[in-house]
Amino acid sequence: MFGKQKNNGTVMAAQPALAGAGAGAATGASAPTADVLRGELDRVTTLDKRRSAILSTIGVLAVVAAIAVIASTFFISVLQIRGNSMEPTLTDGQVVIASHLGAPQQGEVTAFYYNNKILLKRVIAFPGDWVDITRDGVVFVNGEMLQEDYLETADFGKADIEFPYQVQDGRYFVLGDNRAVSIDSRSNAIGTVSEEQLIGKAVLRVWPIQDLGLVH
């Protein structure tokens, strides 16, 4: 009997020790250190900063997009050149910005609507002006010869109107710089351009980047 009591006592003594050890392990796992807390705080702070930066970037992009839409609607148009009627000033594939501000001036390259397309030609004469073009392509407006340094070659071109020609009220006489091939106000196919057709003057080439520069 005595030996059995020892054995039972030994077993009973061991059980509290095991229970105590288990409780101690559980208590240690549930108490994070100050370093762990600081690390977690830094992680949360970093995430908040990233979220804030992302939201700020999205906000800036939204504002820029809104400004771009407003600008393109009221102030500028971005146009890509198709064809060779404005060479050498503008060539096929170039991208230009046209300003909607201001009235057209003589010698400016102007964009205008024509049959659901946008064309670019150079303003030569205004309402009421008289235009004359000699057979070798020299242009006169109200009896004065134009100095057209932007041309590579003067040419009478595809003209089917009678010169001298008086520009109608509210309309503009326009010519392409590549006079040999351009279809413009010399032809009844396009004719003169009304004020309602005008979009704005081409002011800047923006693409390709090597062609970046003002349009003259």
SULGI-V388900 format. One record per backbone hydrogen bond with DSSP energy under -0.5 kcal/mol. NH is the residue of the N-H (numbers start at 1). CO is the residue of the C=O. Records with the same first field share a line. If there is no record, write none. Layout:
NH->CO  CO
This chain:
5->1
6->2
7->3
8->4
9->5
10->6
11->7
12->8
13->9
14->10
15->11
16->12
17->13
18->14
19->15
20->16
21->17
22->18
23->19
24->20
25->21
26->22
27->23
28->24
29->25
30->26
31->28
32->30
37->33
38->34
39->35
40->36
41->37
42->38
43->39
44->40
45->41
46->42
47->43
48->44
49->45
50->46
51->47
52->48
53->49
54->50
55->51
56->52
57->53
58->54
59->55
60->56
61->57
62->58
63->59
64->60
65->61
66->62
67->63
68->64
69->65
70->66
71->67
72->68
73->69
74->70
75->71
76->71
77->98
79->77  96
81->94
87->84
89->86
90->86
93->81
94->91
95->207
96->79
97->204
98->77
99->201
100->75
107->123
108->105
110->108  121
111->200
112->119
113->197
114->117
117->114
119->112  117
121->110
122->175
123->108
124->173
125->173
128->167
129->126
131->165
132->140
134->138
137->134
140->132
141->144
142->130
144->141
146->139
148->146
149->147
151->148
156->135
158->182
159->157
160->186
161->186
164->131
165->131
167->129  165
171->168
172->193
173->125
174->172
175->122
178->85
179->177
181->178
182->178
184->182
185->174
187->184
190->184  187
191->184  187
193->172
195->170
197->194
198->194  195
199->111
200->111
201->99
202->109
203->97
204->97
205->213
206->95
207->95
211->208
212->209
213->205
215->203
216->214
